[in-house]
């Protein structure tokens, strides 16, 4: 007859730690997927605003600006 060895306190703590690590990995993966889905729902224009358009002055407008400013 073979008797099953009773786990020592250290072995049971290691087993508990390993199970907690696995739980954390599963929870992390679930949270990552949830976060990815939330990001996909966000519209691009909400994240990146449209660039400000700078009006390019004509040659005559630039000359007038230089003359009137001096």
mmJSON file of the N, C-alpha and C atoms, coordinates in Angstrom:
{"data_MODEL":{"atom_site":{
"group_PDB":["ATOM","ATOM","ATOM","ATOM","ATOM","ATOM","ATOM","ATOM","ATOM","ATOM","ATOM","ATOM","ATOM","ATOM","ATOM","ATOM","ATOM","ATOM","ATOM","ATOM","ATOM","ATOM","ATOM","ATOM","ATOM","ATOM","ATOM","ATOM","ATOM","ATOM","ATOM","ATOM","ATOM","ATOM","ATOM","ATOM","ATOM","ATOM","ATOM","ATOM","ATOM","ATOM","ATOM","ATOM","ATOM","ATOM","ATOM","ATOM","ATOM","ATOM","ATOM","ATOM","ATOM","ATOM","ATOM","ATOM","ATOM","ATOM","ATOM","ATOM","ATOM","ATOM","ATOM","ATOM","ATOM","ATOM","ATOM","ATOM","ATOM","ATOM","ATOM","ATOM","ATOM","ATOM","ATOM","ATOM","ATOM","ATOM","ATOM","ATOM","ATOM","ATOM","ATOM","ATOM","ATOM","ATOM","ATOM","ATOM","ATOM","ATOM","ATOM","ATOM","ATOM","ATOM","ATOM","ATOM","ATOM","ATOM","ATOM","ATOM","ATOM","ATOM","ATOM","ATOM","ATOM","ATOM","ATOM","ATOM","ATOM","ATOM","ATOM","ATOM","ATOM","ATOM","ATOM","ATOM","ATOM","ATOM","ATOM","ATOM","ATOM","ATOM","ATOM","ATOM","ATOM","ATOM","ATOM","ATOM","ATOM","ATOM","ATOM","ATOM","ATOM","ATOM","ATOM","ATOM","ATOM","ATOM","ATOM","ATOM","ATOM","ATOM","ATOM","ATOM","ATOM","ATOM","ATOM","ATOM","ATOM","ATOM","ATOM","ATOM","ATOM","ATOM","ATOM","ATOM","ATOM","ATOM","ATOM","ATOM","ATOM","ATOM","ATOM","ATOM","ATOM","ATOM","ATOM","ATOM","ATOM","ATOM","ATOM","ATOM","ATOM","ATOM","ATOM","ATOM","ATOM","ATOM","ATOM","ATOM","ATOM","ATOM","ATOM","ATOM","ATOM","ATOM","ATOM","ATOM","ATOM","ATOM","ATOM","ATOM","ATOM","ATOM","ATOM","ATOM","ATOM","ATOM","ATOM","ATOM","ATOM","ATOM","ATOM","ATOM","ATOM","ATOM","ATOM","ATOM","ATOM","ATOM"],
"id":[1,2,3,4,5,6,7,8,9,10,11,12,13,14,15,16,17,18,19,20,21,22,23,24,25,26,27,28,29,30,31,32,33,34,35,36,37,38,39,40,41,42,43,44,45,46,47,48,49,50,51,52,53,54,55,56,57,58,59,60,61,62,63,64,65,66,67,68,69,70,71,72,73,74,75,76,77,78,79,80,81,82,83,84,85,86,87,88,89,90,91,92,93,94,95,96,97,98,99,100,101,102,103,104,105,106,107,108,109,110,111,112,113,114,115,116,117,118,119,120,121,122,123,124,125,126,127,128,129,130,131,132,133,134,135,136,137,138,139,140,141,142,143,144,145,146,147,148,149,150,151,152,153,154,155,156,157,158,159,160,161,162,163,164,165,166,167,168,169,170,171,172,173,174,175,176,177,178,179,180,181,182,183,184,185,186,187,188,189,190,191,192,193,194,195,196,197,198,199,200,201,202,203,204,205,206,207,208,209,210],
"type_symbol":["N","C","C","N","C","C","N","C","C","N","C","C","N","C","C","N","C","C","N","C","C","N","C","C","N","C","C","N","C","C","N","C","C","N","C","C","N","C","C","N","C","C","N","C","C","N","C","C","N","C","C","N","C","C","N","C","C","N","C","C","N","C","C","N","C","C","N","C","C","N","C","C","N","C","C","N","C","C","N","C","C","N","C","C","N","C","C","N","C","C","N","C","C","N","C","C","N","C","C","N","C","C","N","C","C","N","C","C","N","C","C","N","C","C","N","C","C","N","C","C","N","C","C","N","C","C","N","C","C","N","C","C","N","C","C","N","C","C","N","C","C","N","C","C","N","C","C","N","C","C","N","C","C","N","C","C","N","C","C","N","C","C","N","C","C","N","C","C","N","C","C","N","C","C","N","C","C","N","C","C","N","C","C","N","C","C","N","C","C","N","C","C","N","C","C","N","C","C","N","C","C","N","C","C","N","C","C","N","C","C"],
"label_atom_id":["N","CA","C","N","CA","C","N","CA","C","N","CA","C","N","CA","C","N","CA","C","N","CA","C","N","CA","C","N","CA","C","N","CA","C","N","CA","C","N","CA","C","N","CA","C","N","CA","C","N","CA","C","N","CA","C","N","CA","C","N","CA","C","N","CA","C","N","CA","C","N","CA","C","N","CA","C","N","CA","C","N","CA","C","N","CA","C","N","CA","C","N","CA","C","N","CA","C","N","CA","C","N","CA","C","N","CA","C","N","CA","C","N","CA","C","N","CA","C","N","CA","C","N","CA","C","N","CA","C","N","CA","C","N","CA","C","N","CA","C","N","CA","C","N","CA","C","N","CA","C","N","CA","C","N","CA","C","N","CA","C","N","CA","C","N","CA","C","N","CA","C","N","CA","C","N","CA","C","N","CA","C","N","CA","C","N","CA","C","N","CA","C","N","CA","C","N","CA","C","N","CA","C","N","CA","C","N","CA","C","N","CA","C","N","CA","C","N","CA","C","N","CA","C","N","CA","C","N","CA","C","N","CA","C","N","CA","C","N","CA","C","N","CA","C"],
"label_alt_id":[null,null,null,null,null,null,null,null,null,null,null,null,null,null,null,null,null,null,null,null,null,null,null,null,null,null,null,null,null,null,null,null,null,null,null,null,null,null,null,null,null,null,null,null,null,null,null,null,null,null,null,null,null,null,null,null,null,null,null,null,null,null,null,null,null,null,null,null,null,null,null,null,null,null,null,null,null,null,null,null,null,null,null,null,null,null,null,null,null,null,null,null,null,null,null,null,null,null,null,null,null,null,null,null,null,null,null,null,null,null,null,null,null,null,null,null,null,null,null,null,null,null,null,null,null,null,null,null,null,null,null,null,null,null,null,null,null,null,null,null,null,null,null,null,null,null,null,null,null,null,null,null,null,null,null,null,null,null,null,null,null,null,null,null,null,null,null,null,null,null,null,null,null,null,null,null,null,null,null,null,null,null,null,null,null,null,null,null,null,null,null,null,null,null,null,null,null,null,null,null,null,null,null,null,null,null,null,null,null,null],
"label_comp_id":["UNK","UNK","UNK","UNK","UNK","UNK","UNK","UNK","UNK","UNK","UNK","UNK","UNK","UNK","UNK","UNK","UNK","UNK","UNK","UNK","UNK","UNK","UNK","UNK","UNK","UNK","UNK","UNK","UNK","UNK","UNK","UNK","UNK","UNK","UNK","UNK","UNK","UNK","UNK","UNK","UNK","UNK","UNK","UNK","UNK","UNK","UNK","UNK","UNK","UNK","UNK","UNK","UNK","UNK","UNK","UNK","UNK","UNK","UNK","UNK","UNK","UNK","UNK","UNK","UNK","UNK","UNK","UNK","UNK","UNK","UNK","UNK","UNK","UNK","UNK","UNK","UNK","UNK","UNK","UNK","UNK","UNK","UNK","UNK","UNK","UNK","UNK","UNK","UNK","UNK","UNK","UNK","UNK","UNK","UNK","UNK","UNK","UNK","UNK","UNK","UNK","UNK","UNK","UNK","UNK","UNK","UNK","UNK","UNK","UNK","UNK","UNK","UNK","UNK","UNK","UNK","UNK","UNK","UNK","UNK","UNK","UNK","UNK","UNK","UNK","UNK","UNK","UNK","UNK","UNK","UNK","UNK","UNK","UNK","UNK","UNK","UNK","UNK","UNK","UNK","UNK","UNK","UNK","UNK","UNK","UNK","UNK","UNK","UNK","UNK","UNK","UNK","UNK","UNK","UNK","UNK","UNK","UNK","UNK","UNK","UNK","UNK","UNK","UNK","UNK","UNK","UNK","UNK","UNK","UNK","UNK","UNK","UNK","UNK","UNK","UNK","UNK","UNK","UNK","UNK","UNK","UNK","UNK","UNK","UNK","UNK","UNK","UNK","UNK","UNK","UNK","UNK","UNK","UNK","UNK","UNK","UNK","UNK","UNK","UNK","UNK","UNK","UNK","UNK","UNK","UNK","UNK","UNK","UNK","UNK"],
"label_asym_id":["A","A","A","A","A","A","A","A","A","A","A","A","A","A","A","A","A","A","A","A","A","A","A","A","A","A","A","A","A","A","A","A","A","A","A","A","A","A","A","A","A","A","A","A","A","A","A","A","A","A","A","A","A","A","A","A","A","A","A","A","A","A","A","A","A","A","A","A","A","A","A","A","A","A","A","A","A","A","A","A","A","A","A","A","A","A","A","A","A","A","A","A","A","A","A","A","A","A","A","A","A","A","A","A","A","A","A","A","A","A","A","A","A","A","A","A","A","A","A","A","A","A","A","A","A","A","A","A","A","A","A","A","A","A","A","A","A","A","A","A","A","A","A","A","A","A","A","A","A","A","A","A","A","A","A","A","A","A","A","A","A","A","A","A","A","A","A","A","A","A","A","A","A","A","A","A","A","A","A","A","A","A","A","A","A","A","A","A","A","A","A","A","A","A","A","A","A","A","A","A","A","A","A","A","A","A","A","A","A","A"],
"label_entity_id":["1","1","1","1","1","1","1","1","1","1","1","1","1","1","1","1","1","1","1","1","1","1","1","1","1","1","1","1","1","1","1","1","1","1","1","1","1","1","1","1","1","1","1","1","1","1","1","1","1","1","1","1","1","1","1","1","1","1","1","1","1","1","1","1","1","1","1","1","1","1","1","1","1","1","1","1","1","1","1","1","1","1","1","1","1","1","1","1","1","1","1","1","1","1","1","1","1","1","1","1","1","1","1","1","1","1","1","1","1","1","1","1","1","1","1","1","1","1","1","1","1","1","1","1","1","1","1","1","1","1","1","1","1","1","1","1","1","1","1","1","1","1","1","1","1","1","1","1","1","1","1","1","1","1","1","1","1","1","1","1","1","1","1","1","1","1","1","1","1","1","1","1","1","1","1","1","1","1","1","1","1","1","1","1","1","1","1","1","1","1","1","1","1","1","1","1","1","1","1","1","1","1","1","1","1","1","1","1","1","1"],
"label_seq_id":[1,1,1,2,2,2,3,3,3,4,4,4,5,5,5,6,6,6,7,7,7,8,8,8,9,9,9,10,10,10,11,11,11,12,12,12,13,13,13,14,14,14,15,15,15,16,16,16,17,17,17,18,18,18,19,19,19,20,20,20,21,21,21,22,22,22,23,23,23,24,24,24,25,25,25,26,26,26,27,27,27,28,28,28,29,29,29,30,30,30,31,31,31,32,32,32,33,33,33,34,34,34,35,35,35,36,36,36,37,37,37,38,38,38,39,39,39,40,40,40,41,41,41,42,42,42,43,43,43,44,44,44,45,45,45,46,46,46,47,47,47,48,48,48,49,49,49,50,50,50,51,51,51,52,52,52,53,53,53,54,54,54,55,55,55,56,56,56,57,57,57,58,58,58,59,59,59,60,60,60,61,61,61,62,62,62,63,63,63,64,64,64,65,65,65,66,66,66,67,67,67,68,68,68,69,69,69,70,70,70],
"pdbx_PDB_ins_code":[null,null,null,null,null,null,null,null,null,null,null,null,null,null,null,null,null,null,null,null,null,null,null,null,null,null,null,null,null,null,null,null,null,null,null,null,null,null,null,null,null,null,null,null,null,null,null,null,null,null,null,null,null,null,null,null,null,null,null,null,null,null,null,null,null,null,null,null,null,null,null,null,null,null,null,null,null,null,null,null,null,null,null,null,null,null,null,null,null,null,null,null,null,null,null,null,null,null,null,null,null,null,null,null,null,null,null,null,null,null,null,null,null,null,null,null,null,null,null,null,null,null,null,null,null,null,null,null,null,null,null,null,null,null,null,null,null,null,null,null,null,null,null,null,null,null,null,null,null,null,null,null,null,null,null,null,null,null,null,null,null,null,null,null,null,null,null,null,null,null,null,null,null,null,null,null,null,null,null,null,null,null,null,null,null,null,null,null,null,null,null,null,null,null,null,null,null,null,null,null,null,null,null,null,null,null,null,null,null,null],
"Cartn_x":[0.825,0.0,0.879,0.514,1.259,0.424,1.049,0.35,0.678,-0.349,-0.151,0.484,1.536,2.22,1.375,1.231,0.483,1.32,0.695,1.471,1.908,3.093,3.598,2.993,3.194,2.65,3.272,4.544,5.231,4.675,4.466,3.926,2.524,1.712,0.354,0.374,1.311,1.437,1.878,2.789,3.255,2.108,1.331,0.167,-0.826,-1.073,-1.987,-1.463,-0.172,0.438,0.315,0.575,0.465,-0.969,-1.926,-3.316,-3.702,-3.197,-3.471,-2.823,-1.645,-0.969,-1.791,-2.309,-3.15,-4.424,-5.036,-6.243,-5.941,-4.808,-4.417,-4.162,-3.545,-3.291,-4.604,-5.54,-6.844,-7.567,-7.536,-8.195,-7.535,-6.221,-5.486,-5.863,-5.921,-6.277,-7.705,-8.596,-9.986,-10.068,-9.314,-9.311,-8.693,-7.654,-7.034,-8.02,-8.739,-9.711,-10.84,-11.269,-12.315,-11.829,-10.606,-10.024,-9.888,-9.469,-9.33,-10.684,-11.727,-13.056,-13.542,-13.249,-13.646,-12.913,-11.652,-10.867,-11.399,-11.793,-12.303,-13.594,-14.356,-15.615,-15.416,-14.259,-13.995,-13.735,-14.36,-14.185,-12.815,-12.207,-10.864,-10.858,-11.921,-11.97,-12.046,-12.51,-12.526,-11.126,-10.284,-8.922,-8.001,-8.055,-7.184,-8.014,-7.893,-8.663,-8.136,-8.997,-8.581,-7.498,-6.514,-5.439,-5.963,-5.389,-5.775,-5.221,-6.103,-5.673,-5.117,-3.918,-3.271,-3.467,-4.033,-4.276,-2.949,-2.672,-1.444,-1.714,-0.896,-1.069,-0.518,-1.191,-0.693,0.499,1.191,2.35,1.948,0.846,0.393,0.031,-0.611,-0.977,0.272,1.285,2.529,3.232,3.229,3.857,3.122,1.801,1.016,1.25,1.378,1.612,2.951,3.981,5.305,5.285,4.611,4.571,3.815,2.671,1.841,2.405,3.156,3.718,4.965,5.66,6.9,6.704],
"Cartn_y":[-1.175,0.0,1.251,2.141,3.393,4.468,5.146,6.22,7.541,8.313,9.623,10.534,11.206,12.093,13.352,13.77,14.987,16.183,17.118,18.289,19.125,19.56,20.409,21.799,22.603,23.956,24.732,24.557,25.248,24.813,23.515,23.027,23.562,23.607,24.117,25.62,26.338,27.767,27.974,27.156,27.25,26.932,25.913,25.571,26.725,27.305,28.452,29.613,29.882,30.978,30.726,29.521,29.188,29.353,28.948,29.11,30.588,31.396,32.841,33.488,33.047,33.569,33.256,32.05,31.66,32.493,32.707,33.532,34.949,35.49,36.842,36.933,35.911,35.906,35.909,35.11,35.042,36.381,36.957,38.25,39.348,39.334,40.313,40.203,38.995,38.778,39.264,38.993,39.429,40.963,41.607,43.07,43.681,43.05,43.546,43.501,42.4,42.279,43.296,43.507,44.5,45.899,46.22,47.525,47.711,46.686,46.742,47.007,46.345,46.548,47.978,48.53,49.898,50.891,50.635,51.526,51.481,50.309,50.172,50.956,51.157,51.887,53.403,53.891,55.332,55.78,56.896,57.457,58.139,58.034,58.597,60.109,60.776,62.234,62.684,61.826,62.162,62.154,61.307,61.185,62.224,62.302,63.208,64.322,65.535,66.63,66.973,67.587,67.972,69.04,68.965,69.965,71.349,72.351,73.727,74.127,74.655,75.068,76.488,76.649,77.949,78.544,79.753,80.397,80.909,80.513,80.957,82.296,83.279,84.617,84.705,85.499,85.741,86.684,86.827,87.708,89.132,89.585,90.958,91.126,90.159,90.235,90.25,89.496,89.508,90.858,91.433,92.75,93.787,93.765,94.724,94.544,93.325,93.057,93.63,93.466,93.991,95.505,96.113,97.567,98.18,97.607,98.188,97.925,96.892,96.583,97.406,97.933,98.653,100.11],
"Cartn_z":[0.0,0.0,0.0,-0.883,-0.895,-0.219,0.655,1.367,0.689,0.566,-0.018,1.021,0.602,1.52,1.722,2.922,3.221,2.783,2.086,1.655,2.856,2.795,3.87,3.701,4.694,4.644,3.48,3.279,2.19,0.831,0.653,-0.617,-0.863,0.171,-0.009,-0.309,0.274,-0.024,-1.476,-1.945,-3.318,-4.28,-3.958,-4.782,-4.822,-3.673,-3.603,-4.439,-4.318,-5.077,-6.578,-7.01,-8.432,-8.939,-8.122,-8.544,-8.616,-7.703,-7.742,-8.965,-9.307,-10.503,-11.746,-11.834,-12.978,-13.029,-11.885,-11.828,-12.308,-11.857,-12.248,-13.752,-14.317,-15.765,-16.538,-16.085,-16.76,-16.645,-15.452,-15.243,-16.071,-16.148,-16.939,-18.411,-18.914,-20.319,-20.596,-19.686,-19.831,-19.83,-18.922,-18.862,-20.119,-20.634,-21.866,-23.024,-23.153,-24.234,-24.081,-22.867,-22.601,-22.981,-22.602,-22.917,-24.425,-25.127,-26.583,-27.223,-26.751,-27.302,-27.057,-25.893,-25.592,-26.488,-26.74,-27.597,-29.032,-29.492,-30.849,-31.046,-29.982,-30.079,-30.202,-29.793,-29.814,-31.249,-31.593,-32.926,-33.024,-34.18,-34.369,-34.17,-34.587,-34.467,-33.005,-32.115,-30.699,-30.107,-30.631,-30.108,-30.745,-32.064,-32.79,-33.414,-32.907,-33.504,-34.894,-35.667,-37.014,-36.921,-37.794,-37.753,-38.125,-37.518,-37.794,-39.158,-39.978,-41.311,-41.235,-41.749,-41.769,-43.153,-43.166,-44.448,-45.001,-46.221,-46.866,-47.529,-47.178,-47.719,-49.139,-49.935,-51.287,-51.202,-52.274,-52.318,-51.966,-52.526,-52.266,-50.773,-50.193,-48.773,-47.885,-48.254,-47.478,-47.587,-48.784,-48.977,-48.137,-48.164,-47.387,-45.89,-45.47,-44.054,-43.613,-44.447,-44.13,-44.131,-45.096,-45.203,-44.028,-43.695,-42.627,-41.237,-41.045,-39.732,-39.421,-40.419,-40.159,-39.928],
"occupancy":[1.0,1.0,1.0,1.0,1.0,1.0,1.0,1.0,1.0,1.0,1.0,1.0,1.0,1.0,1.0,1.0,1.0,1.0,1.0,1.0,1.0,1.0,1.0,1.0,1.0,1.0,1.0,1.0,1.0,1.0,1.0,1.0,1.0,1.0,1.0,1.0,1.0,1.0,1.0,1.0,1.0,1.0,1.0,1.0,1.0,1.0,1.0,1.0,1.0,1.0,1.0,1.0,1.0,1.0,1.0,1.0,1.0,1.0,1.0,1.0,1.0,1.0,1.0,1.0,1.0,1.0,1.0,1.0,1.0,1.0,1.0,1.0,1.0,1.0,1.0,1.0,1.0,1.0,1.0,1.0,1.0,1.0,1.0,1.0,1.0,1.0,1.0,1.0,1.0,1.0,1.0,1.0,1.0,1.0,1.0,1.0,1.0,1.0,1.0,1.0,1.0,1.0,1.0,1.0,1.0,1.0,1.0,1.0,1.0,1.0,1.0,1.0,1.0,1.0,1.0,1.0,1.0,1.0,1.0,1.0,1.0,1.0,1.0,1.0,1.0,1.0,1.0,1.0,1.0,1.0,1.0,1.0,1.0,1.0,1.0,1.0,1.0,1.0,1.0,1.0,1.0,1.0,1.0,1.0,1.0,1.0,1.0,1.0,1.0,1.0,1.0,1.0,1.0,1.0,1.0,1.0,1.0,1.0,1.0,1.0,1.0,1.0,1.0,1.0,1.0,1.0,1.0,1.0,1.0,1.0,1.0,1.0,1.0,1.0,1.0,1.0,1.0,1.0,1.0,1.0,1.0,1.0,1.0,1.0,1.0,1.0,1.0,1.0,1.0,1.0,1.0,1.0,1.0,1.0,1.0,1.0,1.0,1.0,1.0,1.0,1.0,1.0,1.0,1.0,1.0,1.0,1.0,1.0,1.0,1.0],
"B_iso_or_equiv":[0.0,0.0,0.0,0.0,0.0,0.0,0.0,0.0,0.0,0.0,0.0,0.0,0.0,0.0,0.0,0.0,0.0,0.0,0.0,0.0,0.0,0.0,0.0,0.0,0.0,0.0,0.0,0.0,0.0,0.0,0.0,0.0,0.0,0.0,0.0,0.0,0.0,0.0,0.0,0.0,0.0,0.0,0.0,0.0,0.0,0.0,0.0,0.0,0.0,0.0,0.0,0.0,0.0,0.0,0.0,0.0,0.0,0.0,0.0,0.0,0.0,0.0,0.0,0.0,0.0,0.0,0.0,0.0,0.0,0.0,0.0,0.0,0.0,0.0,0.0,0.0,0.0,0.0,0.0,0.0,0.0,0.0,0.0,0.0,0.0,0.0,0.0,0.0,0.0,0.0,0.0,0.0,0.0,0.0,0.0,0.0,0.0,0.0,0.0,0.0,0.0,0.0,0.0,0.0,0.0,0.0,0.0,0.0,0.0,0.0,0.0,0.0,0.0,0.0,0.0,0.0,0.0,0.0,0.0,0.0,0.0,0.0,0.0,0.0,0.0,0.0,0.0,0.0,0.0,0.0,0.0,0.0,0.0,0.0,0.0,0.0,0.0,0.0,0.0,0.0,0.0,0.0,0.0,0.0,0.0,0.0,0.0,0.0,0.0,0.0,0.0,0.0,0.0,0.0,0.0,0.0,0.0,0.0,0.0,0.0,0.0,0.0,0.0,0.0,0.0,0.0,0.0,0.0,0.0,0.0,0.0,0.0,0.0,0.0,0.0,0.0,0.0,0.0,0.0,0.0,0.0,0.0,0.0,0.0,0.0,0.0,0.0,0.0,0.0,0.0,0.0,0.0,0.0,0.0,0.0,0.0,0.0,0.0,0.0,0.0,0.0,0.0,0.0,0.0,0.0,0.0,0.0,0.0,0.0,0.0],
"pdbx_formal_charge":[null,null,null,null,null,null,null,null,null,null,null,null,null,null,null,null,null,null,null,null,null,null,null,null,null,null,null,null,null,null,null,null,null,null,null,null,null,null,null,null,null,null,null,null,null,null,null,null,null,null,null,null,null,null,null,null,null,null,null,null,null,null,null,null,null,null,null,null,null,null,null,null,null,null,null,null,null,null,null,null,null,null,null,null,null,null,null,null,null,null,null,null,null,null,null,null,null,null,null,null,null,null,null,null,null,null,null,null,null,null,null,null,null,null,null,null,null,null,null,null,null,null,null,null,null,null,null,null,null,null,null,null,null,null,null,null,null,null,null,null,null,null,null,null,null,null,null,null,null,null,null,null,null,null,null,null,null,null,null,null,null,null,null,null,null,null,null,null,null,null,null,null,null,null,null,null,null,null,null,null,null,null,null,null,null,null,null,null,null,null,null,null,null,null,null,null,null,null,null,null,null,null,null,null,null,null,null,null,null,null],
"auth_seq_id":[1,1,1,2,2,2,3,3,3,4,4,4,5,5,5,6,6,6,7,7,7,8,8,8,9,9,9,10,10,10,11,11,11,12,12,12,13,13,13,14,14,14,15,15,15,16,16,16,17,17,17,18,18,18,19,19,19,20,20,20,21,21,21,22,22,22,23,23,23,24,24,24,25,25,25,26,26,26,27,27,27,28,28,28,29,29,29,30,30,30,31,31,31,32,32,32,33,33,33,34,34,34,35,35,35,36,36,36,37,37,37,38,38,38,39,39,39,40,40,40,41,41,41,42,42,42,43,43,43,44,44,44,45,45,45,46,46,46,47,47,47,48,48,48,49,49,49,50,50,50,51,51,51,52,52,52,53,53,53,54,54,54,55,55,55,56,56,56,57,57,57,58,58,58,59,59,59,60,60,60,61,61,61,62,62,62,63,63,63,64,64,64,65,65,65,66,66,66,67,67,67,68,68,68,69,69,69,70,70,70],
"auth_comp_id":["UNK","UNK","UNK","UNK","UNK","UNK","UNK","UNK","UNK","UNK","UNK","UNK","UNK","UNK","UNK","UNK","UNK","UNK","UNK","UNK","UNK","UNK","UNK","UNK","UNK","UNK","UNK","UNK","UNK","UNK","UNK","UNK","UNK","UNK","UNK","UNK","UNK","UNK","UNK","UNK","UNK","UNK","UNK","UNK","UNK","UNK","UNK","UNK","UNK","UNK","UNK","UNK","UNK","UNK","UNK","UNK","UNK","UNK","UNK","UNK","UNK","UNK","UNK","UNK","UNK","UNK","UNK","UNK","UNK","UNK","UNK","UNK","UNK","UNK","UNK","UNK","UNK","UNK","UNK","UNK","UNK","UNK","UNK","UNK","UNK","UNK","UNK","UNK","UNK","UNK","UNK","UNK","UNK","UNK","UNK","UNK","UNK","UNK","UNK","UNK","UNK","UNK","UNK","UNK","UNK","UNK","UNK","UNK","UNK","UNK","UNK","UNK","UNK","UNK","UNK","UNK","UNK","UNK","UNK","UNK","UNK","UNK","UNK","UNK","UNK","UNK","UNK","UNK","UNK","UNK","UNK","UNK","UNK","UNK","UNK","UNK","UNK","UNK","UNK","UNK","UNK","UNK","UNK","UNK","UNK","UNK","UNK","UNK","UNK","UNK","UNK","UNK","UNK","UNK","UNK","UNK","UNK","UNK","UNK","UNK","UNK","UNK","UNK","UNK","UNK","UNK","UNK","UNK","UNK","UNK","UNK","UNK","UNK","UNK","UNK","UNK","UNK","UNK","UNK","UNK","UNK","UNK","UNK","UNK","UNK","UNK","UNK","UNK","UNK","UNK","UNK","UNK","UNK","UNK","UNK","UNK","UNK","UNK","UNK","UNK","UNK","UNK","UNK","UNK","UNK","UNK","UNK","UNK","UNK","UNK"],
"auth_asym_id":["A","A","A","A","A","A","A","A","A","A","A","A","A","A","A","A","A","A","A","A","A","A","A","A","A","A","A","A","A","A","A","A","A","A","A","A","A","A","A","A","A","A","A","A","A","A","A","A","A","A","A","A","A","A","A","A","A","A","A","A","A","A","A","A","A","A","A","A","A","A","A","A","A","A","A","A","A","A","A","A","A","A","A","A","A","A","A","A","A","A","A","A","A","A","A","A","A","A","A","A","A","A","A","A","A","A","A","A","A","A","A","A","A","A","A","A","A","A","A","A","A","A","A","A","A","A","A","A","A","A","A","A","A","A","A","A","A","A","A","A","A","A","A","A","A","A","A","A","A","A","A","A","A","A","A","A","A","A","A","A","A","A","A","A","A","A","A","A","A","A","A","A","A","A","A","A","A","A","A","A","A","A","A","A","A","A","A","A","A","A","A","A","A","A","A","A","A","A","A","A","A","A","A","A","A","A","A","A","A","A"],
"auth_atom_id":["N","CA","C","N","CA","C","N","CA","C","N","CA","C","N","CA","C","N","CA","C","N","CA","C","N","CA","C","N","CA","C","N","CA","C","N","CA","C","N","CA","C","N","CA","C","N","CA","C","N","CA","C","N","CA","C","N","CA","C","N","CA","C","N","CA","C","N","CA","C","N","CA","C","N","CA","C","N","CA","C","N","CA","C","N","CA","C","N","CA","C","N","CA","C","N","CA","C","N","CA","C","N","CA","C","N","CA","C","N","CA","C","N","CA","C","N","CA","C","N","CA","C","N","CA","C","N","CA","C","N","CA","C","N","CA","C","N","CA","C","N","CA","C","N","CA","C","N","CA","C","N","CA","C","N","CA","C","N","CA","C","N","CA","C","N","CA","C","N","CA","C","N","CA","C","N","CA","C","N","CA","C","N","CA","C","N","CA","C","N","CA","C","N","CA","C","N","CA","C","N","CA","C","N","CA","C","N","CA","C","N","CA","C","N","CA","C","N","CA","C","N","CA","C","N","CA","C","N","CA","C","N","CA","C","N","CA","C","N","CA","C","N","CA","C"],
"pdbx_PDB_model_num":[1,1,1,1,1,1,1,1,1,1,1,1,1,1,1,1,1,1,1,1,1,1,1,1,1,1,1,1,1,1,1,1,1,1,1,1,1,1,1,1,1,1,1,1,1,1,1,1,1,1,1,1,1,1,1,1,1,1,1,1,1,1,1,1,1,1,1,1,1,1,1,1,1,1,1,1,1,1,1,1,1,1,1,1,1,1,1,1,1,1,1,1,1,1,1,1,1,1,1,1,1,1,1,1,1,1,1,1,1,1,1,1,1,1,1,1,1,1,1,1,1,1,1,1,1,1,1,1,1,1,1,1,1,1,1,1,1,1,1,1,1,1,1,1,1,1,1,1,1,1,1,1,1,1,1,1,1,1,1,1,1,1,1,1,1,1,1,1,1,1,1,1,1,1,1,1,1,1,1,1,1,1,1,1,1,1,1,1,1,1,1,1,1,1,1,1,1,1,1,1,1,1,1,1,1,1,1,1,1,1]
}}}
